[in-house]
Amino acid sequence: RQLESIGFEWSNDGLFLRVAKGGQTHEEKWNVRIHELDAFKAKHGHCNVPRASGTLGTWVSIQRRQYLLHKKGKSSWMIDERIRQLESIGFQ
């Protein structure tokens, strides 16, 4: 209960869901950013968000680094489901 009082959340199976700044889980934060990237692609025709474009640009830069590490078979926290999501909107 002490953890819950400061914003920690638990999944249905009792496992801890990491909570990012602002009270969102990392999964929720991912979903927000992937939708923002999809909207950017719809507007600009590509997924090459400039890093200087604020939060989305920083997020895309991090995803691209992890994506490339995963593709090269190196250590990465990028999971297959997220790769499918990124590639489904044209991320490279």
C-alpha positions, 0 to 999 in steps of 0.5 A: 500500500505504501508503494501505491500511495506514491503512484506505483501500479500493479498488473492483473497478475500482481507484477509491478508495472513501472511508472514513468514521470507524470504517472503514466506506465512505460506502456502508456507512454510508449502508446502515446509516442507511437501515436504521435509518430504515426501522426507525424508520418501522416503529416510529413510522409516519413518517420525521420523526426528531427531530434531537436523537435522536442519530446517526440524527436528525443523519443524517436532517436532513442527508439532508432538507436535501440532498433538498430542495436536489435537488428544488429543482434546486439543487446537492446531492450527493444522487443519484437512487438514494438519493432512490429509497431514501428515498422508498421508505420514505416520506421527504419 
